[in-house]
Structure formats: C-alpha cells, structure tokens
Amino acid sequence: MPAQDTIYARRQLHKLYTEPLSVLSSNIISVGGLAGNDTQSVPLYFGARLNEIRIGMDQRTADHFLFIGAPVDDRSNVDAVVRCTGLASPMRGHIASNANRLNQTIQVQPGANKLWVTDQQTGCSVLILKWPGGFFSMIHLQPNGDSEFNQLGDFINRSDLGLAVQKNAWLRPELTEVTARSGNGNNPEAYILVQSLHIARAGACQVIGVNVNGTFEFYLQKVVVAGSVFNLSAQRMQWTPWRDYIPYLTY
C-alpha cells in the first residue's frame, strides 16, 4: 500500500530529525550505495518498513525490496520512498583500489542539509572533525587488505583481536594524514572516531548526523547479530578535543 507506506516513511523521517535516539534504538538503519570520492550535498532517499530504515543516494537503495523479509523481486513500493537533502560521505576503498584515499576532504557547514550519512561500517573507520567557524568534515576509510601485511602481520592476524588491533593502528595515521591535508594550515577543534573492526564479525555500525538548530549532532547505532536476533544499541557521541599528537579515543 504505497500511500500508507509513504506516510509511514515521512513520519519516521520527521521522528529521526526530532527524536534520533528513539528511532535509532528501535529501527535497524542501513546506509549504502553512496557514490563519489568525497562528501557532497545530495538528495537522499529514505525508506521505512516495520523496524527497518534504508537510506541512499539512489531511490532503489531505499526501496522495500532490500528490507529483511521483503520479496527480493518486490519493487512495488519504490514510490513510497521519501526524499530529503543531506550530506553523503562515501567510503574510500583500500589503497590498492582507490587512488583518492588520502586526498583532502571538504569542510562543510550544515546549511539546508538535514542529515549526514555514510555507508554502514563492517570494519571501516569513520573520523568526524569539527573545525573553527562551524565547519565539519567526515572521512570514511576501508581497512587495507590482508595481503598488504607482512609476515609478522599475517601471524598477528590469526586472531580476530589481532586483526582488529593491527588494522585499526594502520588506519589512524591515514586518517591523520587526510586531516592535515584538509585543514588549510589549521587544526580541527575536536573529533569523533568510530572504528568498527572490533564488532565486524558479529554485526555492524551506522553513523548518522542530524542537523539540530544549525549544527550537527552525531549518533552511533551498533547492531550485533546473535543467531536470528538483532540487538540494537544507540548513543549520541561526544566530541574529544584535538591535540597536535593524537592518541585517538574511539567508539
């Protein structure tokens, strides 16, 4: 019933603007299909079904055929997807597949953008930066492949814990390099870092920003799968002051 679905999606989108923790605590949110090499302001498509929400730059990404339990070939509800203006920060692939991985990233102000999204994390790292003057940046890096580690790395990577620790350690200086290239000679005021490798085997993380009175508040949803049960947790993330030497604190 597309008309009722459209109303439901519109209500869920409005509730995400006004009660983000309530929505994130009761709906599995997945963002995917973001294109490009850097953050951009784009039309975002928003679909909702039962206790799931899908967001993407393509209308089909948010359509009901991608939802759990929905028929794979059922695209009848594509008209039920609603649209908003938001910022999209695509994942930058590992160094072997993305020559733009360590390029500078744009600084943006919230403006008319109601949401800020990035692809769902299943092992990647997302760094959010707060700059002077009310500007923000977001960097999303995929960890490098196992083949790029040396023999010692291969030995450490025999355990999930070793894999997470080593790949997280590799990602942090890369994130710092992108930050240095993006500051126009200035340091950020503060940062938020989410490194998802520690739960990648059991679930996923979703970072989402909400425009609240002309600034962004950022939220983290963790989804841990236990058999057929999806356990959700959500929190509003806090900023950590930036220092010249960063022993990153991470979520």
C-alpha contacts under 8 A as a table, 3 or more apart, distances in Angstrom:
res1	aa1	res2	aa2	distance
1	M	4	Q	5.72
1	M	5	D	6.18
1	M	77	N	7.54
2	P	5	D	4.91
2	P	6	T	5.92
2	P	76	S	7.83
2	P	77	N	5.53
2	P	79	D	6.44
2	P	80	A	5.04
3	A	6	T	5.15
3	A	7	I	6.41
3	A	80	A	6.68
4	Q	7	I	5.12
4	Q	8	Y	6.16
5	D	8	Y	4.99
5	D	9	A	6.07
5	D	48	A	7.61
5	D	49	R	7.62
5	D	77	N	7.67
5	D	80	A	5.42
6	T	9	A	5.12
6	T	10	R	6.09
6	T	79	D	7.51
6	T	80	A	4.17
6	T	81	V	6.23
6	T	82	V	6.74
7	I	10	R	5.13
7	I	11	R	6.17
7	I	80	A	7.96
8	Y	11	R	5.15
8	Y	12	Q	6.19
8	Y	48	A	7.06
9	A	12	Q	5.09
9	A	13	L	6.11
9	A	46	F	7.06
9	A	47	G	5.74
9	A	48	A	4.97
9	A	49	R	7.67
9	A	80	A	7.29
9	A	81	V	6.85
9	A	82	V	6.63
10	R	13	L	5.11
10	R	14	H	6.23
10	R	82	V	6.36
11	R	14	H	5.13
11	R	15	K	6.09
12	Q	15	K	4.95
12	Q	16	L	6.11
12	Q	23	V	7.57
12	Q	48	A	7.15
13	L	16	L	5.03
13	L	17	Y	6.51
13	L	46	F	7.32
14	H	17	Y	5.15
14	H	18	T	6.41
15	K	18	T	5.04
15	K	19	E	5.25
15	K	20	P	6.75
15	K	23	V	6.88
16	L	19	E	5.39
16	L	20	P	4.46
16	L	21	L	7.89
16	L	22	S	7.89
16	L	23	V	5.83
16	L	24	L	7.94
16	L	210	V	7.95
17	Y	20	P	6.10
17	Y	114	K	7.49
17	Y	115	L	7.97
17	Y	210	V	6.28
17	Y	211	N	7.42
17	Y	212	V	7.87
19	E	22	S	5.48
19	E	23	V	6.53
20	P	23	V	5.22
20	P	24	L	6.04
20	P	210	V	7.73
20	P	219	Y	7.89
21	L	24	L	5.05
21	L	25	S	5.87
21	L	219	Y	7.73
21	L	234	A	6.46
21	L	235	Q	6.71
21	L	236	R	7.34
22	S	25	S	5.27
22	S	26	S	6.49
23	V	26	S	5.45
23	V	27	N	5.85
24	L	27	N	5.52
24	L	28	I	7.01
24	L	29	I	7.12
24	L	221	Q	6.27
24	L	233	S	7.70
24	L	234	A	5.85
25	S	221	Q	7.60
25	S	232	L	6.15
25	S	233	S	5.87
25	S	234	A	5.46
26	S	51	N	6.56
26	S	232	L	7.28
27	N	51	N	4.50
27	N	52	E	4.97
27	N	53	I	6.51
28	I	51	N	6.38
28	I	52	E	4.78
28	I	53	I	6.12
28	I	223	V	7.36
28	I	232	L	7.38
29	I	52	E	6.01
29	I	53	I	4.72
29	I	54	R	5.91
29	I	55	I	7.73
29	I	206	Q	6.97
29	I	221	Q	7.89
30	S	53	I	6.42
30	S	54	R	5.12
30	S	55	I	6.43
30	S	119	D	7.62
30	S	120	Q	5.92
30	S	206	Q	6.74
31	V	34	L	7.95
31	V	54	R	5.95
31	V	55	I	4.80
31	V	56	G	5.74
31	V	117	V	7.01
31	V	118	T	6.47
31	V	119	D	4.97
31	V	120	Q	5.43
31	V	206	Q	7.52
32	G	54	R	7.99
32	G	55	I	6.78
32	G	56	G	5.51
32	G	61	T	6.94
32	G	118	T	7.56
32	G	119	D	4.91
32	G	120	Q	6.48
33	G	56	G	5.90
33	G	57	M	6.65
33	G	58	D	7.16
33	G	61	T	6.73
33	G	119	D	7.27
34	L	56	G	6.36
34	L	57	M	5.90
34	L	88	A	6.76
34	L	89	S	7.22
34	L	90	P	5.12
34	L	91	M	7.74
34	L	118	T	7.36
34	L	119	D	6.67
35	A	57	M	7.62
35	A	90	P	6.03
36	G	39	T	7.88
36	G	90	P	6.43
37	N	90	P	6.46
37	N	91	M	7.79
37	N	92	R	6.74
37	N	100	N	6.86
38	D	89	S	5.85
38	D	90	P	6.34
38	D	105	T	6.22
38	D	106	I	7.19
39	T	87	L	6.49
39	T	88	A	5.38
39	T	89	S	4.23
39	T	90	P	6.80
39	T	105	T	7.22
39	T	106	I	6.59
39	T	137	S	7.95
39	T	138	M	7.25
40	Q	87	L	5.51
40	Q	88	A	5.58
40	Q	89	S	6.81
41	S	85	T	6.96
41	S	86	G	5.54
41	S	87	L	4.43
41	S	88	A	6.42
41	S	113	N	7.06
42	V	57	M	7.18
42	V	85	T	5.83
42	V	86	G	5.71
42	V	87	L	6.17
42	V	88	A	6.89
43	P	57	M	6.42
43	P	83	R	6.44
43	P	84	C	5.71
43	P	85	T	4.68
43	P	86	G	6.32
44	L	55	I	6.72
44	L	56	G	5.70
44	L	57	M	4.98
44	L	58	D	7.52
44	L	83	R	5.56
44	L	84	C	5.31
44	L	85	T	5.78
44	L	86	G	6.05
45	Y	55	I	5.57
45	Y	56	G	5.40
45	Y	57	M	5.97
45	Y	58	D	6.57
45	Y	59	Q	5.45
45	Y	61	T	7.68
45	Y	62	A	5.95
45	Y	81	V	6.28
45	Y	82	V	5.77
45	Y	83	R	4.58
45	Y	84	C	6.64
46	F	53	I	7.20
46	F	54	R	5.94
46	F	55	I	4.73
46	F	56	G	6.97
46	F	59	Q	7.97
46	F	62	A	5.51
46	F	81	V	5.53
46	F	82	V	5.25
46	F	83	R	5.94
46	F	84	C	7.67
47	G	53	I	5.68
47	G	54	R	5.19
47	G	55	I	6.48
47	G	62	A	4.70
47	G	63	D	5.96
47	G	64	H	7.01
47	G	80	A	7.12
47	G	81	V	4.79
47	G	82	V	6.59
48	A	51	N	7.48
48	A	52	E	5.73
48	A	53	I	4.46
48	A	54	R	6.43
48	A	62	A	7.85
48	A	64	H	7.63
48	A	81	V	7.75
49	R	52	E	5.34
49	R	53	I	6.54
49	R	64	H	6.97
49	R	67	F	7.27
52	E	67	F	7.06
52	E	68	I	8.00
53	I	62	A	7.75
54	R	61	T	6.96
54	R	62	A	4.72
54	R	63	D	7.57
54	R	67	F	7.87
55	I	61	T	6.67
55	I	62	A	5.20
56	G	59	Q	6.94
56	G	61	T	5.32
56	G	62	A	5.94
57	M	61	T	7.25
58	D	61	T	5.35
58	D	62	A	7.27
59	Q	62	A	5.63
59	Q	63	D	6.50
59	Q	78	V	7.11
59	Q	81	V	7.00
60	R	63	D	4.88
60	R	78	V	6.73
61	T	66	L	7.21
62	A	66	L	7.33
62	A	78	V	7.88
62	A	81	V	6.52
63	D	66	L	6.26
63	D	67	F	7.84
63	D	75	R	6.71
63	D	77	N	6.38
63	D	78	V	5.01
63	D	80	A	7.74
63	D	81	V	6.39
64	H	67	F	5.37
64	H	70	A	6.66
64	H	74	D	7.32
64	H	75	R	6.54
64	H	76	S	7.94
64	H	77	N	6.00
64	H	78	V	6.93
65	F	70	A	5.56
65	F	71	P	5.96
65	F	72	V	5.29
65	F	73	D	6.41
65	F	74	D	5.16
65	F	75	R	5.45
65	F	77	N	7.99
66	L	70	A	6.96
66	L	72	V	6.93
67	F	70	A	5.45
70	A	74	D	7.15
71	P	74	D	5.16
74	D	77	N	7.68
75	R	78	V	5.80
76	S	79	D	7.56
77	N	80	A	5.21
77	N	81	V	7.39
78	V	81	V	5.78
79	D	82	V	7.96
84	C	114	K	7.23
85	T	112	A	7.04
85	T	113	N	5.23
85	T	114	K	6.15
85	T	115	L	7.28
86	G	112	A	7.71
86	G	113	N	4.28
86	G	114	K	5.39
86	G	115	L	4.73
86	G	116	W	5.62
86	G	117	V	7.58
87	L	113	N	6.22
87	L	115	L	6.29
87	L	116	W	4.55
87	L	117	V	6.27
88	A	116	W	5.95
88	A	117	V	5.10
88	A	118	T	5.77
89	S	116	W	7.75
89	S	117	V	6.36
89	S	118	T	4.86
89	S	119	D	7.51
89	S	138	M	6.54
89	S	139	I	7.07
89	S	140	H	7.10
90	P	118	T	5.69
90	P	119	D	6.18
90	P	140	H	6.77
91	M	118	T	7.09
91	M	119	D	6.29
91	M	139	I	7.76
91	M	140	H	4.87
91	M	141	L	5.76
91	M	142	Q	6.59
92	R	98	N	6.66
92	R	100	N	7.53
92	R	101	R	5.42
92	R	140	H	6.02
92	R	141	L	4.97
92	R	142	Q	6.02
93	G	96	A	7.92
93	G	97	S	5.97
93	G	98	N	5.33
93	G	101	R	6.62
93	G	141	L	6.38
93	G	142	Q	5.09
93	G	143	P	7.70
94	H	97	S	5.71
94	H	98	N	6.13
94	H	101	R	7.10
94	H	141	L	7.25
94	H	142	Q	5.45
94	H	143	P	5.93
94	H	144	N	4.81
94	H	145	G	6.99
95	I	98	N	5.43
95	I	99	A	6.51
95	I	101	R	6.35
95	I	144	N	6.67
96	A	99	A	7.49
98	N	101	R	5.43
99	A	102	L	7.74
100	N	103	N	5.29
101	R	141	L	7.41
102	L	174	E	6.85
102	L	175	L	7.81
102	L	177	E	6.90
102	L	178	V	5.33
103	N	178	V	6.08
103	N	181	R	7.14
104	Q	178	V	5.30
104	Q	179	T	7.04
104	Q	180	A	7.95
104	Q	181	R	4.97
104	Q	182	S	4.63
105	T	137	S	6.79
105	T	138	M	7.49
105	T	139	I	7.11
105	T	178	V	6.95
105	T	179	T	7.68
105	T	181	R	7.83
105	T	182	S	5.56
106	I	137	S	6.20
106	I	182	S	6.85
107	Q	131	W	7.75
107	Q	135	F	5.65
107	Q	136	F	5.28
107	Q	137	S	5.01
107	Q	182	S	7.62
108	V	135	F	5.07
108	V	136	F	5.25
108	V	137	S	6.42
109	Q	134	G	6.20
109	Q	135	F	4.76
109	Q	136	F	6.24
109	Q	215	T	7.77
110	P	113	N	5.53
110	P	114	K	7.57
110	P	135	F	7.83
110	P	211	N	6.61
110	P	214	G	6.10
110	P	215	T	5.97
110	P	216	F	6.77
111	G	214	G	6.86
113	N	116	W	7.38
113	N	211	N	7.02
114	K	210	V	6.13
114	K	211	N	5.08
115	L	208	I	7.14
115	L	209	G	5.47
115	L	210	V	4.78
115	L	211	N	6.04
116	W	208	I	5.71
116	W	209	G	4.51
116	W	210	V	6.40
117	V	207	V	6.71
117	V	208	I	5.00
117	V	209	G	6.41
118	T	140	H	7.44
118	T	206	Q	7.79
118	T	207	V	6.67
118	T	208	I	7.09
119	D	206	Q	7.44
120	Q	204	A	6.89
120	Q	205	C	6.03
120	Q	206	Q	4.96
120	Q	207	V	7.30
121	Q	124	C	5.39
121	Q	125	S	7.42
121	Q	196	S	6.28
121	Q	200	A	7.90
121	Q	204	A	5.62
121	Q	205	C	4.96
121	Q	206	Q	6.09
122	T	196	S	6.19
122	T	197	L	6.78
122	T	199	I	7.68
122	T	200	A	4.77
122	T	201	R	7.89
122	T	203	G	6.98
122	T	204	A	4.86
122	T	205	C	6.57
123	G	142	Q	7.18
123	G	143	P	6.98
123	G	195	Q	7.10
123	G	196	S	4.77
123	G	197	L	4.00
123	G	198	H	7.51
123	G	199	I	7.58
123	G	200	A	5.09
123	G	204	A	7.79
124	C	140	H	6.96
124	C	141	L	5.74
124	C	142	Q	4.58
124	C	143	P	5.73
124	C	195	Q	6.23
124	C	196	S	5.80
124	C	197	L	6.52
125	S	140	H	5.75
125	S	141	L	5.44
125	S	142	Q	6.64
125	S	143	P	7.55
125	S	168	N	7.72
125	S	171	L	7.21
125	S	193	L	7.22
125	S	194	V	5.62
125	S	195	Q	4.37
125	S	196	S	6.26
125	S	197	L	7.94
126	V	138	M	7.01
126	V	139	I	5.57
126	V	140	H	4.39
126	V	141	L	6.52
126	V	193	L	5.82
126	V	194	V	5.19
126	V	195	Q	6.54
127	L	138	M	5.73
127	L	139	I	5.15
127	L	140	H	6.53
127	L	175	L	7.11
127	L	191	Y	6.93
127	L	192	I	5.78
127	L	193	L	4.54
127	L	194	V	6.49
128	I	136	F	7.25
128	I	137	S	5.72
128	I	138	M	4.46
128	I	139	I	6.47
128	I	191	Y	5.49
128	I	192	I	5.04
128	I	193	L	6.40
129	L	136	F	5.48
129	L	137	S	5.02
129	L	138	M	6.30
129	L	188	P	6.22
129	L	189	E	7.60
129	L	190	A	6.03
129	L	191	Y	4.56
129	L	192	I	6.65
130	K	134	G	7.22
130	K	135	F	6.13
130	K	136	F	4.73
130	K	137	S	6.77
130	K	188	P	5.65
130	K	189	E	5.58
130	K	190	A	5.23
130	K	191	Y	6.08
131	W	134	G	6.30
131	W	135	F	5.00
131	W	136	F	5.72
131	W	137	S	7.86
131	W	187	N	7.40
131	W	188	P	4.57
131	W	189	E	5.39
131	W	190	A	7.30
132	P	135	F	6.30
132	P	188	P	6.93
132	P	189	E	6.45
134	G	215	T	7.37
139	I	175	L	7.33
139	I	178	V	7.96
141	L	171	L	7.42
141	L	175	L	7.75
143	P	167	K	6.19
143	P	168	N	7.66
143	P	170	W	7.92
143	P	171	L	6.59
144	N	148	E	6.73
144	N	167	K	7.22
145	G	148	E	5.69
145	G	149	F	7.72
146	D	149	F	5.73
146	D	154	D	7.42
147	S	150	N	7.85
149	F	152	L	7.67
149	F	153	G	5.12
149	F	154	D	6.27
150	N	153	G	5.10
150	N	154	D	6.22
151	Q	154	D	4.96
151	Q	155	F	6.29
152	L	155	F	5.09
152	L	156	I	6.31
153	G	156	I	5.06
153	G	157	N	5.99
153	G	166	Q	7.58
154	D	157	N	5.06
154	D	158	R	6.76
155	F	158	R	5.69
156	I	159	S	6.68
156	I	162	G	5.18
156	I	163	L	6.71
156	I	166	Q	7.87
157	N	160	D	6.70
157	N	161	L	7.80
157	N	162	G	5.07
157	N	163	L	4.44
157	N	166	Q	7.84
158	R	162	G	6.97
158	R	163	L	7.28
159	S	162	G	5.16
159	S	163	L	6.22
160	D	163	L	5.03
160	D	164	A	6.20
161	L	164	A	5.20
161	L	165	V	6.11
161	L	198	H	7.21
162	G	165	V	5.18
162	G	166	Q	6.04
163	L	166	Q	5.45
163	L	167	K	6.02
164	A	167	K	5.36
164	A	168	N	5.83
164	A	197	L	5.21
164	A	198	H	5.77
165	V	168	N	5.30
165	V	169	A	6.15
166	Q	169	A	5.05
166	Q	170	W	6.33
167	K	170	W	5.03
167	K	171	L	6.26
168	N	171	L	5.15
168	N	172	R	6.46
168	N	195	Q	6.87
168	N	197	L	7.31
169	A	172	R	5.62
169	A	173	P	7.55
170	W	173	P	6.40
170	W	174	E	7.04
171	L	174	E	5.20
171	L	175	L	6.21
172	R	175	L	5.12
172	R	176	T	6.26
172	R	248	Y	7.77
173	P	176	T	4.88
173	P	177	E	6.15
174	E	177	E	5.04
174	E	178	V	6.43
175	L	178	V	5.23
175	L	179	T	6.24
176	T	179	T	4.96
176	T	180	A	6.19
177	E	180	A	5.13
177	E	181	R	6.33
178	V	181	R	5.18
178	V	182	S	6.19
179	T	182	S	5.07
179	T	183	G	6.29
180	A	183	G	5.64
180	A	184	N	7.96
180	A	185	G	7.67
180	A	187	N	7.45
181	R	184	N	7.05
183	G	186	N	4.82
183	G	187	N	5.89
183	G	188	P	7.09
187	N	242	W	7.57
187	N	244	D	7.78
188	P	191	Y	7.35
188	P	242	W	6.26
189	E	241	P	6.10
189	E	242	W	5.50
190	A	239	W	5.85
190	A	240	T	5.31
190	A	241	P	4.21
190	A	242	W	4.58
191	Y	239	W	5.52
191	Y	240	T	5.37
191	Y	241	P	6.50
191	Y	242	W	6.32
192	I	237	M	7.35
192	I	238	Q	6.99
192	I	239	W	5.51
192	I	240	T	6.37
192	I	250	T	7.20
193	L	248	Y	7.43
193	L	249	L	6.91
193	L	250	T	4.95
193	L	251	Y	6.29
194	V	250	T	5.49
194	V	251	Y	4.82
195	Q	198	H	7.45
195	Q	250	T	6.50
195	Q	251	Y	6.48
196	S	199	I	5.82
196	S	200	A	6.04
196	S	204	A	7.15
196	S	205	C	6.39
197	L	200	A	4.90
197	L	201	R	7.80
198	H	201	R	7.64
199	I	202	A	5.42
199	I	203	G	5.87
199	I	204	A	6.66
199	I	224	V	7.56
200	A	203	G	5.40
200	A	204	A	5.80
202	A	224	V	5.47
202	A	225	V	5.64
202	A	226	A	7.60
203	G	222	K	7.41
203	G	223	V	5.28
203	G	224	V	4.29
203	G	225	V	5.47
204	A	222	K	5.94
204	A	223	V	5.31
204	A	224	V	6.70
205	C	220	L	6.91
205	C	221	Q	5.66
205	C	222	K	4.58
205	C	223	V	6.29
206	Q	220	L	5.78
206	Q	221	Q	5.10
206	Q	222	K	6.53
207	V	218	F	7.08
207	V	219	Y	5.80
207	V	220	L	4.76
207	V	221	Q	6.53
208	I	218	F	5.76
208	I	219	Y	5.41
208	I	220	L	6.63
209	G	216	F	5.88
209	G	217	E	5.50
209	G	218	F	4.24
209	G	219	Y	6.18
210	V	216	F	5.43
210	V	217	E	5.38
210	V	218	F	6.37
211	N	214	G	5.99
211	N	215	T	5.45
211	N	216	F	4.62
211	N	217	E	6.51
212	V	215	T	5.43
212	V	216	F	5.95
212	V	217	E	6.69
217	E	236	R	7.43
217	E	237	M	7.80
218	F	236	R	6.05
218	F	237	M	5.80
219	Y	234	A	7.12
219	Y	235	Q	5.70
219	Y	236	R	4.41
219	Y	237	M	5.50
220	L	234	A	5.59
220	L	235	Q	5.51
220	L	236	R	6.43
220	L	237	M	6.72
221	Q	232	L	6.96
221	Q	233	S	5.72
221	Q	234	A	4.38
221	Q	235	Q	6.74
222	K	232	L	5.82
222	K	233	S	5.33
222	K	234	A	6.38
223	V	230	F	6.36
223	V	231	N	5.64
223	V	232	L	4.88
223	V	233	S	6.80
224	V	230	F	5.86
224	V	231	N	5.19
224	V	232	L	6.71
225	V	228	S	6.95
225	V	229	V	5.84
225	V	230	F	4.79
225	V	231	N	6.31
226	A	229	V	5.16
226	A	230	F	6.42
226	A	231	N	7.48
240	T	249	L	7.54
242	W	246	I	7.07
243	R	246	I	5.69
